[in-house]
Amino acid sequence: MESAELLKRIRDEIQRKVEVPAPEWKTALQWGKEWGLARAQTNQMLTAAVKNGIMEFRTFRIPMPTRASYPVPHYRCVSSTNSSR
């Protein structure tokens, strides 16, 4: 198998691994719309929330309209029962 053919097989396999996040996982864009904040403000809030243990993030490979799939970070609230506050 040629090198270019091997690379194509690897890329094809990666693109097939699409994940569907549960409804509680939202992108920064979705949180920003829900909160009524601009992108920069939303990113600041999400970064602070993750740093302080209020939220967590995970990257999901989701389907995209212009390509097969793409890794996109998603965020969700950490359960208050796990919090020491």
VODORO-308389 format. One line per field, with one value per atom (N, C-alpha, C): residue number from 0; atom name; x, y, z. Coordinates in steps of 0.2 Angstrom, whole numbers, plus 5000, padded with zeros to 4 digits. Example, Ala and Ser with C-alpha at 12.3 -4.5 7.8 and 13.67 -1.06 7.14 Angstrom:
<nodes>
num: 0/0/0/1/1/1
atome: N/CA/C/N/CA/C
xx: 5066/5062/5066/5064/5068/5064
yy: 4972/4978/4984/4989/4995/5000
zz: 5039/5039/5039/5035/5036/5039
</nodes>
This chain:
<nodes>
num: 0/0/0/1/1/1/2/2/2/3/3/3/4/4/4/5/5/5/6/6/6/7/7/7/8/8/8/9/9/9/10/10/10/11/11/11/12/12/12/13/13/13/14/14/14/15/15/15/16/16/16/17/17/17/18/18/18/19/19/19/20/20/20/21/21/21/22/22/22/23/23/23/24/24/24/25/25/25/26/26/26/27/27/27/28/28/28/29/29/29/30/30/30/31/31/31/32/32/32/33/33/33/34/34/34/35/35/35/36/36/36/37/37/37/38/38/38/39/39/39/40/40/40/41/41/41/42/42/42/43/43/43/44/44/44/45/45/45/46/46/46/47/47/47/48/48/48/49/49/49/50/50/50/51/51/51/52/52/52/53/53/53/54/54/54/55/55/55/56/56/56/57/57/57/58/58/58/59/59/59/60/60/60/61/61/61/62/62/62/63/63/63/64/64/64/65/65/65/66/66/66/67/67/67/68/68/68/69/69/69/70/70/70/71/71/71/72/72/72/73/73/73/74/74/74/75/75/75/76/76/76/77/77/77/78/78/78/79/79/79/80/80/80/81/81/81/82/82/82/83/83/83/84/84/84
atome: N/CA/C/N/CA/C/N/CA/C/N/CA/C/N/CA/C/N/CA/C/N/CA/C/N/CA/C/N/CA/C/N/CA/C/N/CA/C/N/CA/C/N/CA/C/N/CA/C/N/CA/C/N/CA/C/N/CA/C/N/CA/C/N/CA/C/N/CA/C/N/CA/C/N/CA/C/N/CA/C/N/CA/C/N/CA/C/N/CA/C/N/CA/C/N/CA/C/N/CA/C/N/CA/C/N/CA/C/N/CA/C/N/CA/C/N/CA/C/N/CA/C/N/CA/C/N/CA/C/N/CA/C/N/CA/C/N/CA/C/N/CA/C/N/CA/C/N/CA/C/N/CA/C/N/CA/C/N/CA/C/N/CA/C/N/CA/C/N/CA/C/N/CA/C/N/CA/C/N/CA/C/N/CA/C/N/CA/C/N/CA/C/N/CA/C/N/CA/C/N/CA/C/N/CA/C/N/CA/C/N/CA/C/N/CA/C/N/CA/C/N/CA/C/N/CA/C/N/CA/C/N/CA/C/N/CA/C/N/CA/C/N/CA/C/N/CA/C/N/CA/C/N/CA/C/N/CA/C/N/CA/C/N/CA/C/N/CA/C/N/CA/C/N/CA/C/N/CA/C/N/CA/C/N/CA/C/N/CA/C/N/CA/C/N/CA/C
xx: 5004/5000/5004/5003/5007/5005/5010/5009/5003/5001/4996/4989/4989/4983/4982/4987/4987/4984/4987/4984/4977/4975/4968/4963/4966/4962/4961/4967/4967/4962/4962/4958/4950/4949/4942/4940/4944/4942/4940/4945/4944/4937/4935/4929/4923/4923/4918/4916/4920/4919/4915/4909/4905/4901/4901/4898/4892/4887/4881/4881/4883/4882/4875/4875/4868/4866/4859/4857/4860/4862/4865/4872/4875/4882/4880/4883/4882/4888/4888/4894/4894/4900/4901/4896/4895/4890/4883/4881/4874/4874/4879/4878/4878/4882/4882/4875/4871/4864/4860/4860/4856/4857/4863/4865/4864/4864/4863/4870/4876/4882/4886/4891/4895/4900/4903/4907/4913/4916/4922/4920/4914/4911/4910/4906/4905/4911/4916/4922/4925/4925/4928/4924/4917/4913/4914/4915/4916/4923/4928/4934/4935/4932/4931/4927/4922/4917/4921/4925/4929/4934/4938/4943/4941/4935/4932/4928/4928/4924/4916/4914/4907/4904/4908/4907/4912/4911/4916/4916/4921/4921/4923/4921/4923/4923/4927/4927/4923/4918/4915/4916/4917/4917/4910/4908/4901/4901/4895/4895/4894/4897/4897/4894/4891/4888/4893/4899/4904/4910/4910/4914/4911/4915/4911/4910/4916/4915/4921/4920/4925/4925/4930/4930/4928/4923/4920/4920/4923/4922/4915/4912/4906/4906/4902/4902/4895/4896/4890/4891/4886/4886/4888/4892/4894/4889/4887/4881/4883/4878/4880/4881/4879/4880/4887/4891/4898/4902/4899/4902/4903/4909/4910/4907/4904/4902/4895
yy: 4994/5000/5006/5011/5017/5022/5026/5031/5035/5038/5042/5038/5032/5028/5026/5025/5024/5030/5036/5042/5043/5042/5042/5038/5032/5027/5029/5032/5034/5040/5045/5051/5049/5044/5042/5039/5035/5032/5037/5042/5047/5051/5052/5056/5052/5045/5041/5041/5043/5043/5049/5050/5055/5054/5059/5058/5063/5061/5065/5066/5073/5074/5074/5073/5073/5080/5082/5088/5093/5091/5096/5098/5095/5098/5103/5109/5114/5117/5120/5123/5130/5134/5141/5145/5144/5148/5147/5141/5139/5143/5142/5146/5153/5156/5163/5166/5162/5164/5163/5158/5157/5162/5165/5170/5177/5177/5184/5188/5184/5187/5186/5191/5191/5185/5183/5177/5178/5184/5185/5184/5187/5187/5180/5176/5169/5165/5166/5162/5163/5170/5171/5168/5168/5165/5157/5154/5147/5145/5149/5148/5148/5153/5154/5149/5147/5142/5135/5133/5127/5127/5133/5134/5133/5135/5135/5129/5124/5118/5119/5124/5125/5121/5121/5118/5113/5109/5105/5105/5103/5103/5096/5095/5089/5090/5088/5089/5083/5084/5079/5080/5075/5075/5075/5081/5081/5082/5080/5081/5089/5091/5097/5098/5103/5104/5104/5106/5107/5102/5097/5092/5086/5081/5075/5076/5077/5079/5083/5086/5091/5091/5091/5091/5098/5098/5105/5104/5109/5108/5110/5106/5107/5108/5111/5113/5111/5108/5107/5109/5110/5112/5106/5106/5101/5101/5095/5094/5097/5100/5104/5099/5093/5088/5086/5087/5086/5092/5097/5103/5104/5107/5107/5114/5118/5124/5124
zz: 5000/5000/5000/4996/4995/5001/5003/5008/5008/5002/5001/5002/5000/5000/5008/5012/5019/5022/5021/5024/5022/5016/5014/5019/5020/5024/5031/5034/5041/5041/5037/5037/5036/5032/5031/5037/5041/5047/5052/5053/5058/5056/5050/5048/5050/5050/5052/5059/5063/5071/5073/5071/5073/5080/5084/5091/5091/5094/5096/5103/5105/5112/5115/5121/5125/5125/5126/5126/5131/5136/5141/5139/5134/5131/5126/5127/5122/5120/5114/5111/5114/5113/5116/5112/5106/5102/5105/5107/5110/5116/5121/5127/5126/5122/5121/5119/5114/5112/5118/5122/5128/5133/5134/5139/5136/5130/5127/5127/5126/5127/5120/5119/5113/5114/5108/5108/5113/5113/5118/5125/5127/5134/5136/5131/5132/5133/5129/5130/5137/5139/5146/5151/5151/5156/5156/5150/5150/5153/5151/5154/5161/5164/5171/5174/5171/5174/5175/5169/5169/5174/5175/5179/5187/5188/5195/5196/5192/5193/5192/5189/5189/5182/5177/5171/5169/5165/5162/5154/5151/5143/5141/5135/5131/5124/5120/5113/5110/5106/5102/5094/5091/5083/5081/5078/5076/5068/5065/5058/5056/5051/5048/5041/5040/5033/5027/5029/5023/5023/5028/5029/5032/5033/5036/5043/5047/5054/5056/5062/5065/5072/5076/5083/5086/5090/5093/5100/5104/5111/5113/5118/5121/5129/5132/5139/5142/5148/5152/5160/5163/5170/5174/5179/5184/5189/5190/5195/5202/5205/5211/5217/5216/5222/5222/5217/5217/5219/5220/5222/5230/5232/5240/5242/5238/5240/5243
</nodes>
